[in-house]
Amino acid sequence: MLVAQTGKGVYASELMWFDRAGKPTGASSKPSWYNNVQISPDGRRILTDQTDQDGRNIDVWVQDPSRNTTTRLTFDPALDTTPAWSPDGKQLVFSSNRSLNFRLYLKNADGSGSEQEIAEAGADAFNSLAWSRDGKYILTRRRHNELWYLTLPERTQKPLIQGWVVKAAQFSPTGAGVAYASNESGSTEVYVAPFPGGERKNGRSPTEAARNRGGARTARNCSISPPTPR
């Protein structure tokens, strides 16, 4: 799946399905202000944060294309952003500034129950990025957009990539590596690093990586679905 940014009208993005050959297969939803798109582990649901039409609030939403339903999961007047699926798809983690500073919260993916705060970083910027398949780690972005990770269930925060601006990150399927976009070379490119630490390798620019995986140069944010059919 790719988020194609149109840059026209009230809404600036649209969720589109692309097959593995890069051929568009149709829109998943109506145009809106989508960001931080994540496909569920079973490949059937889409998690995003969406900005209200007036641009004053951001909330977490989940879409089920097979049922043609869209469900709002957060209702706090604060900014609720950067959601990520748990490995089993039953929960999600997201970042919110509802307590003045940004903190991480857990929420049931079906909308039931209340949010549970699991981590805070003081005055640092703080965002959730990805949850490992074994459920033991959550990648986060904090301080000056550095890459950190949170251990579970200990909830200990540890630095992973420091000194550079990290824009996005994702665990490898085995959890032994992390791919992330950074400006280490002076321009934003994709890097791969062993997890939880080791020598990094330079990859491709995010635009090239998205084009090669999704088939569209216009992609600004993308999420690659698992092999499971929609």
Secondary structure, 3 states (H helix, E strand, C coil): CEEEECCCCCCCEEEEEECCCCCEEEECCCCEEEEEEEECCCCCCEEEEEECCCCCCEEEEEEECCCCEEEECCCCCCCEEEEEECCCCCEEEEEECCCCCCEEEEEECCCCCCCEEEEECCCCEEEEEEECCCCCEEEEEEECCEEEEEECCCCCEEEEECCCCEEEEEECCCCCEEEEEECCCCCCEEEEEECCCCCCEECCCHHHHHHHHHCCCCEEEECCCCCCCC
